[in-house]
Amino acid sequence: MSGAERRGSKIAKKLRIGIIVTMVLGLLNAGCGATDVQKTGPGNDMEAITEHLSRYSNDPEEHAKTEDLAVIYDYPDFLKMEPWYAFVEKVHAEEPAYVDIVNYTTEGDSIFYYVYYDGKEFLVVQDNTRDQFGSPVVLKEKYKNLYEFTEEAEKGGTIYTVVLSDVELTSLEHTYEVFWQVHAEWEAGEYDPDTSEYERFPCTLIRVGLD
């Protein structure tokens, strides 16, 4: 093989290696992109959120095995709070995050919640479409603040409550006061949830007994 042929062979080899490296880096970047999308979730896009929640079945046994789904049915065999605690940790750090939550009706049907924090406020989407005895609707609401309260249970242990509210709350008792104040406005025909002129009802998102 002549010197020119050897040089040409080396150049061709380097080009092949360069192409392979470029392809590998492209695959790695694509994989990272998919991971980022999975972590951030559907954001505040209602169509994407509805599709996101529709992937869940109505089977509690499957819910218990789903790693990123918080189960807040207040019964020891069902309660699974780790995904929620991971979400709250990010909220405290003011990092965008989302969490999926499931609770159950008396008849055992699933009620799903999608909670998204964009770093400033919370979007809550409630999916009742699996409730065979209720209205099959998807509802949404936004709140400015998240509050966590704990209290001692009568039979021992701790009751953990999470409330979302536009109003600054200082305790569970204050939460109840605000609720009934807004309720009085609603009964008087003064409550309009589509304007910022009136306070929204505080939303009790989670209330469970912990050991």
TABELLIN-V705075 format. One record per backbone hydrogen bond with DSSP energy under -1.0 kcal/mol. CO is the residue of the C=O (numbers start at 1). NH is the residue of the N-H. Records with the same first field share a line. If there is no record, write none. Layout:
CO: NH + NH
This chain:
2: 6
3: 7
4: 8
5: 9
6: 10
7: 11
8: 12
9: 13
10: 14
11: 15
12: 16
13: 17
14: 18
15: 19
16: 20
17: 21
18: 22
19: 23
20: 24
21: 25
22: 26
23: 27
24: 28
25: 29
26: 30
27: 31
28: 32
29: 33
30: 34
31: 35
32: 36
33: 37
34: 38
35: 39
36: 40
37: 41
42: 45
45: 49
46: 50
47: 51
48: 52
49: 53
50: 54
53: 56
59: 63
60: 64
66: 69
70: 102
71: 80
73: 75
75: 78 + 79
80: 71
81: 85
82: 86
83: 87
84: 88
85: 89
86: 90
87: 91
88: 92
89: 93
90: 95
91: 94
97: 117
99: 115
100: 70
101: 113
102: 72
103: 111
105: 108
109: 105
111: 103
112: 127
113: 101
114: 125
115: 99
116: 123
117: 97
121: 118
122: 143
123: 116
124: 141
125: 114
126: 139
127: 112
128: 131
135: 137
137: 128
139: 126
141: 124
143: 122
145: 165
147: 163
149: 161
151: 159
153: 156
157: 153
158: 210
159: 151
160: 208
161: 149
162: 205 + 206
163: 147
164: 203
165: 145
171: 175
172: 176
173: 177
174: 178
175: 179
176: 180
177: 181
178: 182
179: 183
180: 184
181: 185
182: 186
183: 187
184: 188
185: 190
186: 189
192: 195
203: 164 + 205
206: 162
208: 160
210: 158
